[in-house]
Amino acid sequence: MNFGYHKLYIGGKLVDAVSGKRQPVICPADNEEVAEIAWAGSKDAGLALEAAQKGFEYWSKLSLAQRTEWMTKLRSAILDKEDKLRKAMVYEMGKTYTGAWEDIEAVINALEWYPSAMKNLRDEQIPDYENTHTHRMVHQPAGVAVAYLAWNFPLLNIGFKLGPALASGCSLIIKPSEYSPLSAYLIGEILHDIDFPAGVVNILCGPPDEVATTMTKSRIPAVLTMIGSTATGKKVIADSTTSIKKLGMELGGNAPFIVFEDADIEKALDLGIALKYGNNGQICVAANRIFVHKNIYAKFLGAYIERASKLKLGHGPDADADMGPMVSRKDRDRMFDLIEDAIGKGATLEYGGNIPEGKEKGNWMQPTVLSGMTPEMHVFRKETFGPIASLMPFETDDEVLNLSNDTEYGLASYIFTNDHKRIERFSRDLQFGEIQINGVKYSIYLPHGGIKNSGIGHDCSHLALDDYLVKKRISMAL
């Protein structure tokens, strides 16, 4: 399938890059070209900044009701193009067609939910103890926002930024990953087709050192928000200091998945498989380190291997598949390095670890299970971001709590137990921004954010609005 050529969306227009450069979009299933996009440079980034500044001047003055009307129009237009958008994600980064619905659902939910969240945001009244003044805190849009997005959920990530930015009154520049720009460019075409107000949303992709650095160092953005690696987040923070900007960052994760002997084992197995191999393990909240109590470890490991071995690999809109290819050959080959390091340090390869037969052309990887993980291994220390499950037995609560917290990251964590005292302790002492107990739930209205090196602020929920709003105190003498 070929999607043809797609232009930048800047200032309400679909335009070629100033340089005229184009970049192929490569399908990870066979490493063949499936589309071509205009490839932005620093001059295009400058034009996007100028357009966004003008867009902000217009958009921020609209009433919430007017902004909501435009957001509803965009939501309907995205639903009309659902099939094409889902296929774009399938071919640009290897997502399954079924899995691509999660992205569509996220962006349409964000466009619907955030106007209501903004409407419910009330001015704060502050009492005056001397009875000489009235005081209130009001919210106003911060200004131009720039969003740098990861490739693993191309439209979900856009939705997490587009919803709160537009509802708050900010204009937005979206820079998708060079691995998955196609679906973002299609959103630009939808915005153009519905005559969305010029400059309010701008979409471009190009070399990060040119495009992202130009925008990060500019004094125009009031907000820098991103979803990506901790290393990239540190660079953005360092480059941003040309002016004081609001920062919102969802960065790397190294989630512990803890199964105690009193847990519902079947539920833990179901979610342990889903959270590891969903989206091919390319998820920041994936079950990265699986800790299982020693009394049920052998049973759990055997059942886990059996389930992993039944996962179906496939690609395309009609494929009945649980997993697709990994996004790039580089990322796939990194899996082999992790496996080699783990085995060299004493782990056992229980299943997988190879390229599936007949799928040598793309970036395919078998679902893989390693037992005997230890803290010395890279699979313990690093965010795997791939289909490698690493398991380790534990004996005591203190032991597994220390192992879980022994990481620079602090995004998601999962525990399975029916002991209420244990739940209370682990809820308090696990050093993660999200602690999910005996189940998993993510939604647009639930806060999503990390601590330590996993980020600043939150995506989703009313808390995401904080990134795009500034507060002003208004005091009036009586």
C-alpha positions as CSV (number, residue, x, y, z in Angstrom):
1,M,0.0,0.0,0.0
2,N,1.3,3.5,-0.8
3,F,-0.1,6.6,0.7
4,G,1.6,9.1,-1.7
5,Y,3.1,12.4,-0.8
6,H,2.1,14.6,2.1
7,K,2.9,18.2,2.9
8,L,3.6,20.2,6.1
9,Y,0.7,22.0,7.7
10,I,1.7,25.5,8.7
11,G,-0.4,28.6,9.1
12,G,-3.5,26.8,7.9
13,K,-1.9,25.8,4.6
14,L,-0.4,22.5,3.2
15,V,3.1,23.5,2.1
16,D,6.3,21.9,0.8
17,A,9.4,22.3,2.9
18,V,11.3,25.5,2.2
19,S,14.3,23.3,1.0
20,G,12.0,21.2,-1.1
21,K,13.3,18.1,0.7
22,R,11.2,15.0,1.0
23,Q,11.6,11.9,3.2
24,P,10.3,8.4,2.7
25,V,8.1,6.7,5.3
26,I,9.2,3.1,5.7
27,C,7.0,0.2,6.6
28,P,8.6,-1.9,9.4
29,A,7.0,-5.2,8.1
30,D,9.2,-5.3,5.0
31,N,11.3,-2.0,5.1
32,E,9.6,-0.8,1.9
33,E,8.5,2.8,1.3
34,V,4.8,3.4,1.9
35,A,4.7,7.2,1.7
36,E,6.7,10.3,1.3
37,I,6.5,13.5,3.4
38,A,7.8,17.0,3.2
39,W,10.9,17.1,5.3
40,A,11.1,20.3,7.4
41,G,14.2,22.2,8.3
42,S,15.0,25.1,10.6
43,K,13.3,27.7,8.3
44,D,10.1,25.7,8.3
45,A,10.3,25.5,12.1
46,G,10.7,29.3,12.2
47,L,7.6,29.7,10.0
48,A,5.6,27.4,12.2
49,L,6.6,29.4,15.3
50,E,5.4,32.7,13.6
51,A,2.2,31.1,12.5
52,A,1.5,29.6,15.9
53,Q,2.1,33.1,17.5
54,K,-0.6,34.6,15.2
55,G,-2.8,31.6,15.8
56,F,-2.6,32.1,19.5
57,E,-3.6,35.7,19.2
58,Y,-6.8,34.6,17.5
59,W,-7.6,31.4,19.3
60,S,-7.0,32.7,22.9
61,K,-9.6,35.4,22.3
62,L,-12.4,32.9,21.3
63,S,-14.9,31.8,23.9
64,L,-14.7,28.3,25.2
65,A,-18.0,27.6,23.4
66,Q,-16.4,28.7,20.1
67,R,-13.3,26.6,20.7
68,T,-15.5,23.6,21.5
69,E,-17.4,24.0,18.3
70,W,-14.1,23.7,16.3
71,M,-12.9,20.8,18.4
72,T,-16.2,19.0,17.8
73,K,-15.9,19.6,14.1
74,L,-12.3,18.2,14.1
75,R,-13.5,15.2,16.1
76,S,-16.2,14.3,13.6
77,A,-13.7,14.8,10.7
78,I,-11.2,12.4,12.3
79,L,-13.9,9.8,12.8
80,D,-14.8,10.1,9.1
81,K,-11.2,9.2,8.2
82,E,-10.8,6.5,10.9
83,D,-10.0,3.7,8.5
84,K,-7.3,5.6,6.6
85,L,-5.7,6.8,9.9
86,R,-5.7,3.3,11.3
87,K,-4.1,1.9,8.2
88,A,-1.5,4.7,8.2
89,M,-0.4,3.6,11.7
90,V,-0.3,0.0,10.7
91,Y,2.0,0.7,7.8
92,E,4.2,3.4,9.4
93,M,5.1,1.8,12.7
94,G,3.8,-1.8,12.6
95,K,0.7,-1.4,14.9
96,T,-2.0,-4.0,14.5
97,Y,-5.2,-2.7,12.9
98,T,-7.2,-3.6,16.1
99,G,-4.6,-1.9,18.3
100,A,-4.8,1.2,16.2
101,W,-8.3,1.9,17.4
102,E,-6.8,2.8,20.8
103,D,-5.1,5.8,19.1
104,I,-8.3,6.9,17.4
105,E,-10.3,6.5,20.6
106,A,-7.7,8.6,22.5
107,V,-7.7,11.5,20.2
108,I,-11.5,11.7,19.8
109,N,-12.0,11.3,23.6
110,A,-9.5,14.1,24.2
111,L,-11.3,16.5,21.8
112,E,-14.6,15.7,23.5
113,W,-13.5,15.6,27.2
114,Y,-11.3,18.6,27.6
115,P,-13.8,21.3,26.8
116,S,-15.9,20.0,29.6
117,A,-12.9,19.8,31.9
118,M,-12.1,23.4,31.0
119,K,-15.7,24.5,31.6
120,N,-15.5,22.9,35.1
121,L,-12.3,24.8,36.0
122,R,-13.4,27.5,38.4
123,D,-11.7,30.7,39.6
124,E,-10.3,30.3,43.1
125,Q,-11.7,32.7,45.7
126,I,-9.1,33.7,48.4
127,P,-10.4,35.0,51.7
128,D,-9.2,38.4,53.0
129,Y,-8.6,38.2,56.7
130,E,-8.7,42.0,57.2
131,N,-11.8,42.4,55.1
132,T,-10.2,45.1,53.0
133,H,-10.1,43.4,49.6
134,T,-11.5,40.6,47.4
135,H,-9.1,38.2,45.8
136,R,-9.4,35.6,43.1
137,M,-7.1,33.4,41.0
138,V,-8.0,33.2,37.3
139,H,-6.6,30.9,34.6
140,Q,-5.5,32.2,31.2
141,P,-3.9,30.4,28.2
142,A,-0.1,30.4,28.5
143,G,0.7,30.9,24.8
144,V,2.3,28.9,22.0
145,A,2.9,25.2,22.9
146,V,5.3,22.9,21.1
147,A,4.8,19.2,21.4
148,Y,7.5,16.6,20.6
149,L,5.9,13.1,20.3
150,A,7.0,9.5,20.4
151,W,6.3,7.1,17.6
152,N,4.7,4.2,19.6
153,F,1.1,5.7,19.8
154,P,1.1,8.3,16.9
155,L,-2.4,9.6,17.4
156,L,-2.9,8.8,21.1
157,N,0.1,11.0,21.8
158,I,-1.4,13.8,19.6
159,G,-4.7,13.5,21.4
160,F,-3.0,13.9,24.8
161,K,-1.6,17.2,23.7
162,L,-4.2,18.5,21.3
163,G,-7.2,18.2,23.7
164,P,-5.8,20.3,26.6
165,A,-3.9,22.8,24.4
166,L,-7.0,23.7,22.3
167,A,-9.4,23.7,25.2
168,S,-7.2,26.0,27.2
169,G,-6.8,28.5,24.4
170,C,-3.2,27.7,23.4
171,S,-1.9,27.3,19.8
172,L,0.1,24.1,19.2
173,I,3.0,23.0,17.0
174,I,3.2,19.2,16.7
175,K,6.4,17.5,15.8
176,P,5.8,13.8,15.4
177,S,8.6,11.2,15.4
178,E,10.4,10.6,12.1
179,Y,9.4,7.0,12.6
180,S,5.6,7.7,12.5
181,P,4.9,11.1,10.8
182,L,2.3,9.9,8.3
183,S,-0.8,9.8,10.6
184,A,0.2,13.2,12.0
185,Y,0.4,14.7,8.5
186,L,-3.0,13.2,7.7
187,I,-4.3,15.1,10.7
188,G,-2.9,18.2,9.1
189,E,-4.8,17.5,6.0
190,I,-8.0,17.0,7.9
191,L,-7.5,20.4,9.7
192,H,-6.9,22.0,6.3
193,D,-10.0,20.4,4.8
194,I,-12.3,21.7,7.6
195,D,-10.7,25.2,7.4
196,F,-9.5,25.1,11.0
197,P,-8.4,28.5,12.1
198,A,-4.9,29.3,10.6
199,G,-1.9,28.8,12.8
200,V,-3.8,27.3,15.8
201,V,-2.3,23.9,15.0
202,N,0.8,23.3,12.9
203,I,2.4,20.0,12.0
204,L,5.9,19.3,10.7
205,C,8.6,16.7,10.9
206,G,12.3,16.9,10.2
207,P,15.7,16.3,11.7
208,P,15.5,16.8,15.5
209,D,18.7,18.8,15.6
210,E,17.3,21.3,13.1
211,V,13.5,21.4,13.7
212,A,13.2,20.6,17.4
213,T,16.3,22.5,18.5
214,T,15.1,25.6,16.6
215,M,11.8,25.6,18.3
216,T,13.1,24.6,21.8
217,K,15.6,27.5,21.8
218,S,13.2,30.0,20.4
219,R,11.7,32.6,22.8
220,I,8.3,32.2,21.2
221,P,7.0,29.0,22.9
222,A,5.5,29.4,26.3
223,V,5.1,25.7,26.7
224,L,7.3,22.7,25.7
225,T,5.6,19.3,26.1
226,M,6.8,15.9,25.0
227,I,6.4,12.2,25.2
228,G,9.7,10.4,24.7
229,S,12.8,9.1,26.3
230,T,14.5,10.5,29.4
231,A,17.6,11.4,27.4
232,T,15.6,13.5,24.9
233,G,13.8,15.1,27.8
234,K,17.1,16.2,29.4
235,K,18.2,17.7,26.1
236,V,15.0,19.6,25.7
237,I,15.3,21.0,29.2
238,A,18.9,22.1,28.5
239,D,18.0,23.7,25.2
240,S,15.0,25.5,26.6
241,T,16.8,28.0,28.8
242,T,16.8,30.8,26.3
243,S,13.6,31.8,28.1
244,I,11.4,30.6,31.0
245,K,9.0,28.0,29.6
246,K,6.5,25.7,31.1
247,L,7.6,22.1,30.8
248,G,5.4,18.9,30.6
249,M,7.2,15.6,30.0
250,E,6.2,12.0,30.0
251,L,9.5,10.1,29.8
252,G,10.9,6.6,30.2
253,G,9.6,3.9,32.4
254,N,10.8,0.7,34.1
255,A,7.6,-0.7,35.6
256,P,7.7,-3.5,38.2
257,F,5.0,-6.1,37.9
258,I,4.7,-7.8,41.3
259,V,2.8,-11.0,41.8
260,F,2.4,-12.2,45.4
261,E,1.4,-15.8,46.3
262,D,-2.1,-14.8,47.4
263,A,-2.8,-13.0,44.0
264,D,-5.4,-14.0,41.4
265,I,-2.9,-15.8,39.2
266,E,-5.0,-16.0,36.1
267,K,-5.7,-12.3,36.1
268,A,-2.0,-11.5,36.7
269,L,-1.1,-13.8,33.8
270,D,-3.6,-12.2,31.5
271,L,-2.4,-8.7,32.3
272,G,1.2,-9.7,32.4
273,I,1.0,-10.8,28.8
274,A,-1.0,-7.8,27.7
275,L,1.2,-5.3,29.4
276,K,4.4,-6.9,28.0
277,Y,3.5,-7.8,24.4
278,G,0.8,-5.3,23.6
279,N,2.1,-2.9,20.9
280,N,5.1,-5.2,20.7
281,G,6.3,-4.1,24.2
282,Q,6.8,-0.6,22.8
283,I,4.9,1.1,25.6
284,C,6.3,3.3,28.4
285,V,4.0,1.6,31.0
286,A,4.9,-2.0,29.8
287,A,5.6,-4.6,32.5
288,N,9.4,-4.3,32.3
289,R,10.5,-6.3,35.3
290,I,8.2,-9.2,36.4
291,F,8.7,-10.2,40.1
292,V,6.9,-13.4,41.2
293,H,6.9,-14.9,44.7
294,K,9.1,-17.9,44.9
295,N,6.2,-20.2,46.0
296,I,4.3,-19.7,42.7
297,Y,7.3,-18.8,40.5
298,A,7.7,-22.1,38.7
299,K,3.9,-22.4,38.0
300,F,3.6,-18.8,36.9
301,L,6.7,-19.0,34.6
302,G,5.4,-22.1,32.9
303,A,2.0,-20.6,32.3
304,Y,3.5,-17.4,31.1
305,I,5.7,-19.2,28.6
306,E,2.7,-21.2,27.3
307,R,0.7,-18.0,26.7
308,A,3.6,-16.1,25.1
309,S,4.1,-19.0,22.7
310,K,0.5,-18.7,21.4
311,L,0.8,-15.1,20.4
312,K,0.2,-14.5,16.7
313,L,2.5,-12.3,14.6
314,G,1.1,-10.6,11.5
315,H,0.8,-7.3,9.6
316,G,-1.9,-5.5,7.7
317,P,-5.5,-4.4,8.2
318,D,-6.8,-7.9,7.7
319,A,-4.3,-9.8,9.8
320,D,-5.5,-11.7,12.8
321,A,-2.5,-10.7,14.9
322,D,-1.5,-10.0,18.5
323,M,1.9,-8.5,17.5
324,G,3.3,-6.7,14.5
325,P,7.0,-5.9,13.6
326,M,9.1,-3.6,15.7
327,V,9.4,0.0,14.5
328,S,12.9,-0.2,13.2
329,R,15.8,-2.6,12.5
330,K,17.9,-0.7,15.0
331,D,15.3,-1.2,17.8
332,R,14.8,-4.9,16.9
333,D,18.6,-5.6,16.9
334,R,18.8,-3.9,20.3
335,M,16.6,-6.7,21.6
336,F,19.3,-9.2,20.7
337,D,21.9,-7.2,22.6
338,L,19.7,-7.2,25.7
339,I,19.2,-11.0,25.4
340,E,22.9,-11.6,24.9
341,D,23.7,-9.5,28.0
342,A,21.2,-11.3,30.1
343,I,22.2,-14.8,29.2
344,G,25.9,-13.8,29.6
345,K,25.0,-12.8,33.2
346,G,23.1,-15.9,34.1
347,A,19.6,-15.6,32.7
348,T,17.9,-18.5,30.9
349,L,16.2,-18.0,27.5
350,E,12.9,-19.8,28.0
351,Y,11.2,-18.9,24.8
352,G,11.7,-16.9,21.6
353,G,14.8,-14.7,21.2
354,N,14.9,-15.0,17.4
355,I,13.6,-13.6,14.1
356,P,10.4,-15.5,13.2
357,E,10.9,-17.9,10.3
358,G,9.9,-16.3,6.9
359,K,10.0,-12.8,8.3
360,E,13.6,-11.9,7.8
361,K,12.9,-8.9,5.5
362,G,11.2,-6.7,8.1
363,N,11.9,-5.9,11.8
364,W,10.3,-8.9,13.3
365,M,11.0,-10.4,16.7
366,Q,9.5,-13.4,18.5
367,P,7.8,-12.8,21.8
368,T,10.6,-13.6,24.2
369,V,10.7,-14.8,27.8
370,L,13.8,-14.7,30.1
371,S,14.0,-16.2,33.6
372,G,16.5,-15.5,36.2
373,M,16.7,-11.8,35.8
374,T,19.1,-10.0,38.2
375,P,19.9,-6.3,38.9
376,E,23.2,-6.6,37.0
377,M,21.4,-7.1,33.7
378,H,20.4,-4.4,31.2
379,V,16.9,-5.9,31.1
380,F,16.6,-4.9,34.8
381,R,18.2,-1.5,34.5
382,K,17.0,-0.2,31.1
383,E,13.6,0.4,29.6
384,T,13.3,-2.6,27.3
385,F,10.7,-1.1,24.9
386,G,10.3,-4.4,23.1
387,P,8.8,-7.9,23.4
388,I,11.2,-9.3,26.1
389,A,9.6,-10.4,29.3
390,S,12.1,-10.8,32.2
391,L,11.1,-12.7,35.3
392,M,12.7,-13.0,38.7
393,P,11.6,-14.8,41.9
394,F,11.4,-13.0,45.3
395,E,10.9,-14.1,48.9
396,T,10.0,-11.2,51.1
397,D,8.0,-7.9,50.8
398,D,11.1,-5.9,51.8
399,E,13.1,-7.6,49.0
400,V,10.7,-7.0,46.2
401,L,10.0,-3.4,47.4
402,N,13.7,-2.6,47.2
403,L,14.1,-4.3,43.9
404,S,11.2,-2.4,42.4
405,N,12.4,1.0,43.5
406,D,16.0,0.2,42.4
407,T,15.7,2.3,39.2
408,E,16.1,5.8,38.0
409,Y,12.5,5.7,36.6
410,G,9.2,6.2,38.3
411,L,6.3,5.9,35.9
412,A,4.0,2.9,36.3
413,S,3.9,0.0,38.7
414,Y,1.6,-3.0,39.2
415,I,1.0,-5.2,42.2
416,F,-1.2,-8.3,42.6
417,T,-2.2,-9.2,46.1
418,N,-5.3,-9.5,48.4
419,D,-3.4,-8.5,51.6
420,H,-4.8,-5.1,52.5
421,K,-1.9,-4.2,54.8
422,R,0.5,-5.0,52.0
423,I,-1.5,-2.9,49.6
424,E,-1.4,0.0,52.0
425,R,2.4,-0.3,52.4
426,F,3.2,-0.7,48.8
427,S,0.9,2.1,47.8
428,R,2.9,4.4,50.1
429,D,6.4,3.1,49.5
430,L,6.6,2.3,45.8
431,Q,8.3,5.2,44.1
432,F,6.2,5.5,41.0
433,G,3.7,8.0,39.8
434,E,1.1,5.3,39.1
435,I,0.4,2.3,41.2
436,Q,-2.2,-0.2,39.8
437,I,-3.5,-2.9,42.1
438,N,-5.1,-6.1,40.9
439,G,-6.0,-4.6,37.6
440,V,-5.2,-1.9,35.0
441,K,-7.1,1.1,33.9
442,Y,-6.1,4.1,31.7
443,S,-8.5,6.7,30.5
444,I,-8.5,10.3,29.4
445,Y,-9.9,11.4,32.7
446,L,-7.3,9.6,34.8
447,P,-3.9,11.4,35.5
448,H,-0.9,9.8,33.8
449,G,2.5,11.0,35.0
450,G,5.7,9.9,36.5
451,I,8.2,10.9,39.2
452,K,12.0,10.8,39.3
453,N,13.5,10.6,35.8
454,S,10.1,9.6,34.3
455,G,8.8,13.1,33.8
456,I,7.2,16.4,34.9
457,G,3.5,17.0,35.1
458,H,0.7,14.9,33.7
459,D,-1.0,13.8,30.6
460,C,-4.7,13.1,30.7
461,S,-7.2,14.4,33.4
462,H,-7.7,18.0,34.4
463,L,-4.1,18.1,35.6
464,A,-2.9,18.2,32.0
465,L,-4.5,21.6,31.7
466,D,-1.9,23.0,34.2
467,D,0.7,22.8,31.4
468,Y,-1.2,25.1,29.2
469,L,-2.6,27.7,31.7
470,V,-1.1,30.4,33.7
471,K,-2.6,31.8,36.9
472,K,-3.2,35.4,37.8
473,R,-4.2,36.9,41.1
474,I,-6.7,39.7,40.9
475,S,-7.2,41.7,44.1
476,M,-9.7,44.5,44.4
477,A,-10.0,47.0,47.3
478,L,-13.4,47.1,48.9
